[in-house]
Amino acid sequence: MLARTLEELFKPFKTLADFDWEEPWTDQPFSNVYYDHDSNTWTVEVELPGMTKDDVTIKVVDGNLVINAKNEELGKEFNAQYYLGREIDQDSMEAKMENGLLIITAKIHSPEEKIIKIN
């Protein structure tokens, strides 16, 4: 009975051999997010082929990096949020677009040591 139940549970899923690799989800942009501990810097990379910097808006809301990209001529749209934390130094943020690759860097505020005197 358990084997039958598991078989029925996974019945809707395709095997790799049966998968149609031309489905629309394969057209979604690839993104990579990583943190460099040595420089206290987040880096977000998003592939947006065919798009230019004028197609992209970037903002920070409550520690979330929000990326919106839309190109009506290509019929493509991309929206994503990445939580980077509230310690982001927004003044240090930089973004550049190179051959359809959006690269955003953001530094983390370095915690400063504070000595508290006892009265």
N, C-alpha and C positions, 0 to 999 in steps of 0.2 A: 504493500500500500504506500509506504514512504517513497519507494522508487518511482511509482506511478505519479505521485504528487509532485516530486521534483521534476520529472519529465514534463508534466503539464505546466509547471511553473516556468521552465526555461524554453518551452515550445515557441513563444513569440520571438525569441532571439535567433539571429542568424549566425551561422558558422562563417569563418573567414572565407571559405571556398564559395559560399552562397552570396557573399556580400557584393552589392553593386557599388563599386568604388566611384561611380559618377554621381552619386547622390549629392544634393546641395551642401551638406555639412562639410564636405571635403574642401569647399571653397572658403571656409572660414579662415581668417588671419591667424598666423602662429604668433604666440607671445611668450616671452621669457622674462621672469622676474628673479633677480638675485641680489643678495646683500653682501657687501665687502666689509668684513670686520675691521680690516686694517685702516681703511679710510672712512669708516662709518657712513657708507654711501649705498643707497638703493639705486639699482638700475633696472629700468623697464624697457624692453624692446618689443615692438609690435610691427609685424610685417603688414604693410598696407599697399600692395602692388597697384600701380597706376594712380595712386592718390598723391596729392601735393600737400605742402604745409597749409595752404589755404583751405583745404578740405577738413582740417583737423582742429578741434578745440580741446584744450586741456585745462582742468581746474582742480583745486584741492578743496574738499569739503569734509570737515571733521576727521582728518587723517586719511581720507580716501582720495586716491588719485583717480579722477574721472576723465575718461577719454571718449570723445565722440568724433566720428569721422563719417562724412557722407559725400558721395560724388554721384550726382544725378545722371551725368553722362554715362558713367560706367554701370549705374544701377546698383551700386554697392553702398552698404552702410555698416558701421561697426561701432558698438557701444560697450564699454567695459569699465569696471571699477576694481581698483587694487588697494587693499588696506595696507598702508605703510606706517601707520602709527601717528599719534598726535605730536610726537617729538620732531616731526619734519621741520627742517629749516627752510621755509618757503622762499626766503631771499636767495638761497643757494641753488634753487632748482634751475635746471637748464634742459632745453629740448632741442633736438635737431632732427632733420629729415634727410636721409641720404638714400637715393634710389629706391624709394618706397619703404624704407626701414625707419621707423620712428624710434628714437632713442631718448629716454628721459632719465636724468640723474637727479637725485635729491639726497642731501646730507642730513644726518641726524644731529640734533643739538647735542653737543658733548656735555655730559653732566659735570657741573662744576662742584668741586668740593667746598663745603661751607663749614666753618668751625663756629659752633654756637657757644658763647660764653654763658656760664652759669652765674646768675646774680645772687 
